[in-house]
Amino acid sequence: ISQPDQPAARPGEGQDLFSKFDDLIGQREALLESGLTDPFNLVMEKVLSPTQAVCNGRETILLGTYNYMGMTFDPEVVSAGQQALADFGSGTTGSRVLNGTYQGHRECEDALREFYAMDHAMVFSTGYQANLGIISTIAGKGDYVVLDIDSHASIWDGCAMGNAEVVPFKHNDIEAMEKRLKRIPEGAGKLVVLEGVYSMLGDVAPLKEMVKVAKDAGAMVLVDEAHSMGFIGKHGRGVCEAAGVIDDVDFIIGTFSKSVGTVGGFCVSNHPKFEIMRLVCRPYVFTASLPPSVVATAATSIRKLMHGADKRAHLWENSKTLHAGLKERGFTLGTDEPESAIIAVIMPDLERGAAMWEALLKEGLYVNLARPPATPANMTLLRCSLCAEHSSEQVETILGMFERAGKAVGII
Ligand code: PMP
């Protein structure tokens, strides 16, 4: 593809393939030249607990991790990992379908089956690969994927890899979804892909209605519960559970990198033919399996999350307190009410967003600075994600930090 604003390459001299990033490089340089700390290059010098780390030599409260249930320092989780490291070594050096299935991978899949009360569970090396693998394998050329326009990158990439027809609809719009489904040719394969919680604004999908519409249209349904597993629903199974539609959903995708507190991804399903995926799903077959220590920590964490009702209740309290406190102080938030553990504070523009991010860091608070293309509608967000291990005192401290930083930057 030629780039009209680039000088033509001279004969024998190739086009610099990096030139397509020049705008972004310029924008980034301009931001850093203004003297701001690079928001995308922060180092956690020491991690003290799920809610505290040392950054730039300073003790910092973490309000921008996906450690929703605070499992990363759970003594049983850590010790399971240490034991597996000692017993099985540092890595499997192989694919799940060759030498890379250890006892621990099986136990991890057993824990998932039990957690979701489903027949099948398949563990991937990341959640990204779980979406990439499942979507690209079940929806191929000639099939249709109907998906929310704000879907995660791994969902879009799964659609592209599978070469399916992609039919996006307006975010969380049930009618728009129904209209798209009705336009799909009779007899074509249809997959509807939804998320439980959307990670940028922390809003929840109307799954009760959407799953019904999808099923009535004869579509299969996949729900990505990355940001709801462990927290939402009576047993922490996610928004599908809370909405009472878990039995109607064909595939749930999840990750170990959030509430579970390690790394890895998975798909659970009741489909009777599901196990064939282990042979045909390329992002499962053609990559090394997770290290034994990782699957051991994941399995232990998942089993503990089954009994996490008290933690879930405290996390809801934290989410409600932070949401109400920020609203009261005059910040504009991504949702009217707290819907998940994510609370997005909408910034007027990238410059003030970055300044606010830095002011908070200087106060001793880390949040995520999120910007397009990751965010919807070109928004710059300070994304706060709460942890069940944040104490009520920490949440009050956080509100004080927001108030001082917001006034200093002129946002409130
Ligand atoms: N799905 C969603 C909705 C996500 O937000 C993410 C990660 N942020 C993923 C999938 C990928 O998870 P992982 O970190 O395990 O690759």
Residues whose N, C-alpha, C, O or C-beta is under 5 A from the ligand:
A	BS01	PMP	T126 G127 Y128 H152 S154 S199 D224 A226 T255 F256 S257 G264 G265
